[in-house]
Amino acid sequence: MDDERPDVLTIGQLAHRTGLPVRTLRFWSDEGAVSPVGRSAGGYRLYDAESVARVELVRTLRELGLGLDDVCRVLSGRTTVAGVADAHVAALDAQIRSLKVSRAVLSTVAKRGSTVEETALMNRLARLSAAERKQIIDEFKEEVFGGLDDPRLRDRMRAFSIELPDDPTPEQVDAWIELAELVRDPGFRARLRTWMELNTPVPGQGRPPGASIWWARQIVQTVAEVRKGGVAPEGPAAAEVLSELFGDADRAAVLRSLEAGIEAGAEHYRRLVARVRGQNSSPDATEELEWLARALRAADQT
């Protein structure tokens, strides 16, 4: 084919027309993505107007992340752009999820100033499979709640789950890392078990005094209001609040339950679970619960 004909382009002219380097076009040509339409008398590759359009298509597909093998399959008619795009969407979704996990881990590392060992542990916890995460939670539930003779608690624990969604936010991944570290801590498990035992009814008796503190948000709201009003936990006004909240209940038992929950970090645990689930948890009630404990101690001394 004569390279002087106006309807053909040398590879240099094709590069100029498309704005791509000659080496890129030569590579695409060698791989079969943009085959020459012929050769010059000197053996150089020649292209035509269709080659320009083909180069633009290849460039578009490559910019979208398709590998050259997939591009060649599309161009040869062995598959469709839609089919390849669908596969790449799935691959990109997986990559995005992985990047979100990486970002969450690195953000947590930066926030905590973690060591290399801590970073490796957080990375492993963040990348656990759904089955592995479930196993951690199931083991925790069995150790903390297993064997407690409370039908309502058993029903609640049976339905209780802590699952990351398929596409978690960085905040959810961060919360899961912290929660997984917490529930794997033997000390935390022991403290939470002690608290649960104090809140579990003895067969034939009613619920222990104080058990409702952790499930009735109106108690926390009442304390929040009196704290906002400047009521000191050691004053007479606080004693009136205790009478309103607990009546003639065994306040020593209430205090034991309250202190056990505070020591266990039950409020922090509750909020972590909500964050993992992506739920809007109620505000942190730690300060209200500590105020209540101080008020009960003060009342016990009068």
C-alpha positions in Angstrom: 0.0 0.0 0.0 1.3 3.4 -0.9 2.1 5.6 2.2 1.7 8.7 0.1 -2.1 8.1 -0.3 -4.1 10.8 1.5 -6.6 8.3 3.0 -3.9 6.5 5.1 -2.0 7.6 8.1 1.4 6.6 9.4 1.6 5.7 13.1 3.2 9.1 13.7 0.3 10.9 12.0 -2.1 8.8 13.9 -0.4 9.8 17.1 -0.6 13.4 16.1 -4.3 13.1 15.2 -5.2 11.4 18.5 -2.8 13.0 20.9 -1.4 9.7 22.0 2.3 8.7 22.2 3.6 6.5 19.3 4.8 3.9 21.8 1.2 3.5 23.2 -0.2 3.1 19.7 2.5 0.6 18.8 1.7 -1.4 21.9 -2.1 -1.4 21.2 -1.3 -2.4 17.6 0.9 -5.3 18.7 -1.9 -6.5 21.1 -4.5 -6.4 18.3 -6.6 -3.5 19.7 -5.8 -1.1 16.8 -4.5 -3.2 13.9 -3.0 -1.4 10.9 -4.9 -1.5 7.7 -1.8 -2.3 5.7 2.0 -1.6 5.4 3.9 0.9 3.4 6.5 -0.1 0.9 9.1 0.3 3.6 7.1 -2.0 5.9 5.7 0.7 8.2 2.2 0.4 9.6 -0.5 2.4 8.0 -3.9 3.4 9.4 -7.1 5.0 8.1 -10.0 7.1 9.4 -11.6 4.1 11.1 -8.4 3.6 13.0 -8.8 7.0 14.5 -12.3 6.2 15.7 -11.0 2.8 17.0 -8.2 4.5 18.9 -10.7 6.8 20.6 -12.8 3.9 21.6 -9.8 2.0 23.0 -8.8 5.1 24.9 -12.3 5.6 26.4 -12.4 1.9 27.5 -8.9 2.1 29.0 -9.8 5.3 30.9 -12.8 3.5 32.4 -10.4 0.9 33.8 -10.8 -2.0 31.3 -7.8 -4.1 30.7 -6.5 -4.5 27.1 -7.7 -8.1 26.9 -11.2 -7.0 27.7 -10.9 -4.2 25.2 -9.9 -6.6 22.5 -12.8 -8.9 23.3 -15.2 -6.0 23.0 -13.7 -4.9 19.7 -13.7 -8.4 18.2 -17.4 -8.8 19.1 -16.7 -11.7 21.6 -18.5 -9.7 24.3 -20.4 -6.4 24.7 -19.4 -3.2 26.3 -22.4 -3.6 28.6 -21.2 -7.1 29.7 -17.7 -6.0 30.4 -18.9 -2.8 32.2 -21.1 -4.9 34.5 -18.2 -7.0 35.5 -16.0 -4.0 36.1 -18.7 -2.3 38.2 -18.7 -5.3 40.5 -14.9 -5.2 40.6 -14.8 -1.5 41.3 -17.4 -1.9 44.1 -15.2 -4.5 45.7 -12.2 -2.2 45.3 -14.1 0.8 46.8 -15.2 -1.3 49.8 -11.5 -2.3 50.3 -10.4 1.3 50.0 -13.0 2.4 52.6 -11.7 -0.3 55.0 -8.1 0.9 54.4 -9.1 4.5 54.9 -10.9 3.7 58.2 -8.0 1.7 59.5 -5.5 4.4 58.6 -7.7 7.0 60.1 -7.9 5.1 63.4 -4.2 4.5 63.4 -3.6 8.2 63.0 -6.1 9.1 65.7 -4.7 6.6 68.2 -1.0 6.9 67.3 -1.0 3.1 67.0 2.1 0.9 67.0 2.9 -1.4 64.1 1.5 -4.4 66.0 -1.7 -2.5 66.9 -2.0 -1.4 63.2 -1.7 -5.0 62.0 -4.3 -6.2 64.5 -6.8 -3.5 63.5 -6.3 -4.3 59.9 -7.1 -8.0 60.5 -10.2 -7.1 62.5 -11.4 -4.7 59.8 -11.0 -7.3 57.1 -12.7 -10.3 58.8 -15.4 -12.0 56.8 -19.0 -11.8 57.9 -18.8 -15.4 59.3 -15.6 -14.5 61.3 -17.2 -11.4 62.7 -20.3 -13.4 63.7 -18.1 -15.9 65.5 -16.5 -13.2 67.6 -19.9 -11.8 68.6 -21.4 -15.3 69.3 -18.5 -16.2 71.6 -18.9 -12.9 73.4 -22.7 -13.4 73.8 -22.2 -17.0 75.1 -19.6 -15.9 77.7 -21.5 -12.8 78.9 -25.1 -13.9 78.6 -25.1 -17.7 78.5 -26.8 -19.5 81.3 -28.6 -16.5 82.7 -32.1 -17.5 83.8 -34.1 -14.7 82.2 -36.5 -15.6 79.3 -36.8 -12.0 78.2 -33.0 -11.7 78.1 -32.6 -15.0 76.2 -35.1 -13.8 73.6 -33.3 -10.5 73.2 -29.9 -12.1 72.9 -31.2 -14.7 70.3 -32.3 -11.8 68.1 -29.3 -9.7 68.9 -26.8 -9.3 66.1 -24.0 -6.9 65.3 -23.4 -6.9 61.5 -21.5 -4.6 59.2 -23.4 -3.9 56.0 -21.9 -5.0 52.7 -20.9 -1.4 52.0 -20.0 0.1 55.4 -19.0 3.7 56.0 -15.5 4.5 57.4 -17.3 5.4 60.7 -18.9 1.9 60.9 -15.6 0.2 60.2 -13.9 2.3 62.8 -16.6 1.5 65.3 -16.3 -2.2 64.5 -12.5 -2.2 65.1 -13.1 -0.7 68.5 -16.0 -3.0 69.3 -14.1 -6.1 68.2 -11.2 -5.2 70.4 -13.6 -4.5 73.3 -15.6 -7.8 73.2 -12.4 -9.9 72.8 -11.1 -8.4 76.1 -11.5 -11.0 78.9 -11.6 -8.2 81.5 -14.5 -6.4 79.7 -16.4 -9.7 79.3 -16.0 -10.5 83.1 -17.2 -7.0 84.1 -20.2 -7.1 81.8 -21.0 -10.6 83.0 -21.0 -9.4 86.6 -23.3 -6.5 85.7 -25.7 -8.8 83.9 -25.8 -11.2 86.9 -26.8 -8.3 89.1 -29.6 -7.4 86.7 -30.9 -10.9 86.1 -34.0 -12.0 88.2 -33.6 -14.8 90.7 -36.1 -17.6 89.8 -39.4 -16.8 91.6 -38.5 -13.1 92.2 -39.0 -9.9 90.3 -36.4 -7.9 88.4 -33.6 -6.7 90.6 -33.7 -3.0 91.7 -31.6 -0.9 89.3 -32.0 -3.2 86.3 -34.3 -0.7 84.6 -31.7 2.1 84.7 -30.0 0.8 81.7 -33.1 0.2 79.6 -35.3 3.2 80.7 -34.1 6.3 79.0 -36.5 8.4 81.0 -34.4 7.9 84.1 -31.4 9.4 82.2 -33.5 12.2 80.9 -34.7 13.1 84.4 -31.2 13.2 85.7 -30.0 15.2 82.7 -32.7 17.8 83.4 -31.8 18.2 87.1 -28.1 18.4 86.3 -28.9 21.1 83.8 -30.7 22.9 86.6 -27.6 22.8 88.7 -28.8 20.3 91.3 -25.8 18.8 93.2 -25.9 15.0 93.7 -25.1 15.5 97.4 -27.9 18.0 98.1 -31.5 17.6 99.4 -32.9 18.2 95.9 -31.1 15.2 94.7 -32.7 13.1 97.5 -36.1 14.1 96.2 -35.1 13.0 92.7 -34.1 9.6 94.0 -37.4 9.2 95.8 -39.2 10.1 92.5 -37.2 7.6 90.5 -36.9 4.6 92.9 -39.5 5.0 95.6 -38.9 2.5 98.3 -36.7 0.2 96.2 -33.5 -1.3 97.7 -31.2 1.6 96.8 -28.1 -0.3 97.8 -29.0 -2.9 95.2 -29.6 -0.1 92.7 -26.2 1.4 93.4 -24.5 -2.0 93.0 -26.0 -2.5 89.6 -25.3 1.1 88.6 -21.6 0.9 89.7 -21.1 -2.4 88.0 -22.5 -1.0 84.7 -20.3 2.1 84.9 -17.2 0.0 85.7 -18.0 -2.4 82.8 -18.4 0.5 80.4 -21.9 -0.6 79.4 -22.8 2.8 78.0 -19.7 2.9 75.8 -20.5 -0.6 74.5 -24.1 0.4 73.7 -23.0 3.3 71.7 -20.4 1.3 69.8 -23.0 -1.2 68.8 -25.3 1.6 67.5 -22.4 3.1 65.5 -21.6 -0.3 63.9 -25.2 -0.7 62.9 -25.3 2.8 61.5 -28.0 3.8 63.9 -28.5 7.2 65.6 -27.8 6.2 69.2 -29.1 8.3 72.1 -26.6 10.7 73.7 -23.8 9.4 75.9 -25.4 9.1 79.4 -22.1 8.4 81.3 -22.2 11.7 83.2 -25.8 11.3 84.1 -25.2 7.8 85.4 -22.2 8.9 87.4 -24.3 11.8 88.9 -26.9 9.2 89.9 -24.3 7.0 91.5 -22.9 9.9 93.5 -26.4 10.8 94.6 -27.1 7.3 95.8 -23.8 7.1 97.7 -24.6 10.5 99.4 -28.1 9.4 100.3 -26.7 6.2 101.9 -24.5 8.2 104.1 -27.2 10.4 105.5 
